[in-house]
Amino acid sequence: MDTDASGIYHNTAVARFAEAAEAELMRGVGLDFAPTAPRVRYEVEFVSPLRFGDEAVTTVQVAEIGRTSMTFDFEVRRGDDVLAARGRYVVVHVDGFEGGGPSPWPDAWRAALGADGS
């Protein structure tokens, strides 16, 4: 179901790969990130096809941390190290899902992600 009739992964699969890599990054620095940081912008450039059965290696890194937003850059490479896709997305910190608007990133999060000047 993740591929079209020709066996190429649908473009939405790349978003899931990036989100999985982001979750691993956040777990690695001890943050429970998903419930408080919805995506507000997402862009991707598809460079070469990723086909069913290809190994996909996805990397994500924090590119920028603002007062209430955070920007991530990512790449998806096939197992043969050929770039399949690259992109960028922005998340915004919110205080809960029930009408909570943008709020500053907690100091502990900024420190865990290296945005505190250390």
Backbone as a ProteinNet text record, in pm:
[ID]
protein_1_A
[PRIMARY]
MDTDASGIYHNTAVARFAEAAEAELMRGVGLDFAPTAPRVRYEVEFVSPLRFGDEAVTTVQVAEIGRTSMTFDFEVRRGDDVLAARGRYVVVHVDGFEGGGPSPWPDAWRAALGADGS
[TERTIARY]
80.3	0	85	213.9	301.5	358.2	332	389.5	279.2	314.6	221.7	237	167.2	167.6	305.9	392.7	527.3	626.8	581	668.7	746.7	715.6	782.6	703.4	775.3	709.2	633.6	514.3	436.5	512.4	490.8	563.2	533.3	419	387.3	475.3	533.1	621.3	743.2	792.5	909.6	879.8	759	721.3	723.8	675.7	677	819.8	905.6	1046	1110.8	1084.8	1142.3	1088.7	959.5	901.9	960.5	983.8	1044	1186.1	1262.3	1398.3	1396.3	1300.1	1284.9	1254.3	1163.8	1128.8	1251.1	1333.1	1455.6	1552.9	1566.1	1651.1	1603.8	1473.9	1420.7	1434.9	1409.8	1430.9	1576.1	1666.2	1809.3	1854.2	1780.5	1814.5	1716.7	1629.6	1541.8	1417.6	1367.6	1248.3	1127.7	1010	881.9	820.9	845.9	828.4	692.7	642.8	528	402.2	363.7	235.1	233.2	347.7	349.8	409.7	431.1	499	440.4	322.6	265.5	345.6	341.7	407.1	321.4	387.9	314.5	361.1	473.6	524.2	609.1	599.3	672.5	706	832.8	871.1	971.6	963.2	1051.7	1085.1	1208.1	1253.1	1280.9	1213.2	1233.8	1341.6	1452.1	1570	1577	1555.2	1555.7	1455	1402	1296.5	1345.3	1256.8	1277.1	1175.2	1224.2	1136.5	1114	1005	972.8	1093.2	1132.7	1246.3	1377.3	1383.9	1505.1	1519.5	1641.1	1668.4	1669.5	1605	1602.7	1667.9	1762	1828.8	1791.3	1728.5	1680.4	1757	1806.3	1872.8	1795.6	1790.6	1723.4	1809.4	1812.2	1886.4	1813.3	1832	1775	1857.1	1791.3	1859.6	1852.9	1743.8	1722.4	1619.3	1642.6	1544	1512.8	1387.2	1340.3	1275.8	1206.4	1139.8	1028.7	945.6	835.1	839.3	927.9	933.9	1070	1072.4	1195.8	1194.1	1307.2	1318.8	1412.8	1370.5	1448.7	1483.7	1604	1644.3	1653.9	1619.8	1629.5	1672.3	1725.4	1759.9	1714.8	1671.1	1640.9	1731.4	1812.1	1903.2	1869.7	1886.9	1875.2	1996	1987.2	2096.9	2227	2220.1	2341.5	2393.9	2345.7	2386.4	2344	2247.6	2194.2	2085.4	2093.6	1994.3	1860.1	1758	1622.8	1539.4	1554.3	1475.5	1546.7	1520.5	1570	1464.5	1463.8	1361.6	1382.9	1278.1	1280.5	1137.8	1122.9	990.7	1002.8	892.2	887.8	779.8	813.2	717	705.7	593.8	571	535.2	596	566	432.3	343.5	213.1	190.5	104.5	64.6	-63.1	-50.7	-165.7	-239.4	-327.5	-400.2	-533.2	-580.6	-712.5	-704.7	-682.9	-681.7	-552.2	-452.4	-325.2	-254.7	-205.9	-133.4	15.9	93.1	239.4	290.5	387.9	448.4	598.7	677.4	823.2	864.7	974.7	1030.9	1079.9	1053	1105.5	1258.7	1314.7	1460.6	1528.7	1468.1	1528.1	1535	1436	1436.7	1544.8	1552.9	1654.9	1794.4	1814.5	1943.7	1971	1870.6	1888.5	1924.6	1875.3	1899.8	2015.1	2085.8	2202.9	2174.2	2054.7	2017.1	2032.1	2099.5	2114.1	2250	2324	2455.8	2568.1	2534.8	2641.4	2698.4
-119.9	0	127.1	116	233.2	266	180.5	203.4	214.5	275.7	280.2	153.1	145.6	24	-9.5	91.7	65.7	27.7	24	-15.2	98.8	224	340.3	385.7	414.3	460	589.6	601.2	724.4	834.7	958.4	1070.1	1083.2	1037	1047.8	957.4	853.3	764.3	840.7	935	1013.1	1091.3	1146.8	1219.2	1126.4	1004.7	908.8	869.9	852.8	821	933.9	1058.9	1174	1181.9	1157.5	1162.1	1052	934.4	825.6	862.1	924.4	966.7	1077.6	1168.3	1274.8	1215.2	1119.4	1055.9	990.3	926.4	864.4	969.4	1080.3	1190.7	1241.9	1265.7	1319.8	1220.5	1092.5	990.8	989.7	1009.1	1007.3	1118.2	1229.3	1339.5	1346.7	1243.6	1232.6	1319	1353.9	1439.2	1361.6	1387.6	1337.5	1451	1448.8	1563.9	1571.7	1460.2	1458.8	1528.8	1513.6	1571.5	1724	1787.5	1933.5	2010	1945.1	2012.9	1973.2	2025.3	1992.6	2054.8	1988.9	2041.2	2151.7	2259.5	2370.2	2397.4	2340	2355.3	2233.4	2190.4	2072.4	2088.9	2069.5	2074.3	1964.4	1909.1	1798.6	1808	1772.8	1761	1613.7	1556.9	1417	1411.7	1344.9	1345.6	1220.6	1104.6	979.6	884.7	791.4	704.7	610.6	585.5	486.8	376.6	258.9	149.4	46.8	-24.9	-131.8	-225.5	-256.1	-344.1	-269.9	-141.5	-62.3	-38.5	-45.9	-3.8	148.4	209	354.7	396.4	489.9	543.9	691.8	729.3	866.2	933.6	1053.8	1132.8	1263.7	1311.5	1438.3	1514.2	1644	1725.4	1856.4	1910.7	2040.3	2145.1	2224	2327.7	2462.4	2484.4	2615.4	2602.7	2670.4	2676.5	2822.8	2857.4	2992.3	2995.4	3102.3	3115.6	3011.5	2992.8	2897.5	2792.3	2807.9	2713.5	2645	2533.8	2459.8	2408.2	2421.2	2376.5	2257.5	2155	2033.9	2020.3	1972.6	1931.3	1779.8	1716.3	1571.9	1526	1405.3	1336.7	1191.7	1138.9	996.5	943.4	845.3	783.9	637.6	587.2	443.3	376.1	247	171.3	181.9	213	230.2	373.6	450.7	588.4	689.2	656	750.8	832.7	964.2	1052.8	1033.2	999.2	981.2	1107.5	1170.8	1290.4	1371.4	1500.7	1588.1	1694.1	1746.7	1844.8	1914.2	1985.3	2068.1	2077	2081	2105.5	2185.7	2248	2335.2	2284.6	2280.1	2248.4	2369.2	2377.9	2487.3	2427.7	2479.8	2432.9	2491.7	2405.9	2450.5	2396.4	2465.4	2420.5	2339.3	2215.2	2126	2142.2	2046.5	2045.2	2119.1	2152.5	2212.5	2364.7	2418.2	2563.7	2630	2551.1	2610.1	2670	2790.9	2856.1	2836.5	2895.1	2884.4	2933.4	2861.8	2901	2875.3	2946.1	2928.5	2785.8	2743	2611.7	2613.6	2508.6	2501.6	2505.2	2566	2577.1	2440.1	2340	2205.5	2148.8	2177.8	2129.6	2200.7	2331.6	2408.5	2355.5	2326.6	2274.6	2136.3	2049	1913.7	1917.2	2018.6	2030	2124.5	2172.5	2255.2	2397.8	2447.4	2584.3	2683.3	2641.7	2729.3	2798.1	2785.1	2847.8	2759.9	2638.9	2551.2	2464.1
0	0	0	30.2	30.5	-106.8	-206.1	-338.3	-443.2	-556.7	-669	-752.3	-863.1	-944.6	-1000.8	-1013.7	-1066.8	-957.9	-831.1	-721.3	-659	-696.2	-637.9	-514.5	-406.1	-283.9	-309.3	-251.9	-257.6	-184.6	-227	-164.7	-15.4	30	172.4	258.3	198.5	274.7	325.1	246.4	287	414.9	426.4	548.4	669.1	653.4	764.4	801.3	699.9	728.3	809.1	769.9	840.9	983.6	1001.3	1135.8	1224.7	1169.4	1247.7	1289.6	1199.1	1232.3	1337.7	1327	1427	1564.1	1568.8	1696.6	1759.1	1678.4	1728.9	1782	1711.2	1757	1893	1906.2	2031.2	2146.7	2118.2	2222.7	2265.9	2170.7	2200.9	2294.1	2295.9	2387.4	2504.4	2516	2632.4	2629.9	2511.2	2502.6	2451.3	2510.9	2460.5	2380	2252.6	2165.1	2096.6	2044.6	1954.3	2006.7	2132	2171.2	2176.5	2167.2	2186.5	2069.1	1953.8	1843.6	1707.7	1674.8	1543.7	1429.5	1315.4	1195.7	1134	1094	1031.9	889.5	851.6	715	681.2	555.5	512.2	364.9	328.8	187.7	160	39.8	3.4	-144.7	-176	-314.1	-339.2	-437.1	-472.9	-580	-549.4	-634.7	-720.9	-662.1	-738	-674	-751.9	-698.3	-590	-497.4	-392.9	-420.8	-449.2	-493.3	-382.2	-396.3	-302.7	-292	-169	-145	-123.5	-162.8	-137	12.6	61.2	197.8	196.9	295.4	305.8	436.5	428	546	553.7	663.5	680.4	793.2	767.1	870.2	885.8	1008.6	1037.5	1138.1	1122.5	1218.4	1242.3	1360.9	1392.8	1319.4	1236	1160	1231.1	1303.8	1364.7	1476.4	1586.9	1694.6	1721.4	1702.5	1732.9	1870.3	1899.1	2028.9	2044.6	1938.9	1946.1	1835.5	1738.3	1626.4	1620.3	1548.3	1527	1383.2	1314.5	1176.3	1169.9	1096.9	1077.1	929.9	901	766.2	766.9	653	646.1	507.2	503.5	378.9	388.7	276.3	264.1	154.1	188.6	92	76.7	-43.9	-65.3	-1.9	17.2	77	0.4	-130.1	-210.1	-202.1	-104.9	-75	-181.6	-263.6	-361.2	-293.1	-305.8	-246.9	-316.2	-238.1	-291.6	-270.2	-152.4	-121.6	-13.9	-15.5	91.3	115.4	236	264.9	397.1	434	553.8	604.6	735	791.6	920.7	957.8	1074.6	1169.2	1297.2	1402.1	1494.5	1564.1	1658.5	1793.7	1898.3	2034	2077.8	2129	2178.9	2319	2392.6	2526.2	2515.4	2474.9	2464.7	2333.1	2304.6	2178.4	2186	2301	2317.5	2313.5	2195.8	2180.1	2221.1	2254.5	2294.3	2174.9	2190.2	2082.2	2097.6	2007.3	2016.6	2151.3	2203.1	2330.2	2321.2	2401.3	2395.8	2429.3	2366.6	2399	2543.2	2619.5	2756.2	2755.6	2857.8	2867.8	2863.5	2927	2927.7	2785.8	2703.7	2565.2	2485.5	2503.9	2432.1	2469.6	2598	2643.5	2582.8	2581.3	2528.1	2379.6	2308.2	2164.8	2130.5	2234.1	2211.2	2172.3	2208.1	2170.2	2284.7	2390.9	2506.8	2511	2400.8	2395	2446.1	2492.4	2545.3	2436
[MASK]
++++++++++++++++++++++++++++++++++++++++++++++++++++++++++++++++++++++++++++++++++++++++++++++++++++++++++++++++++++++

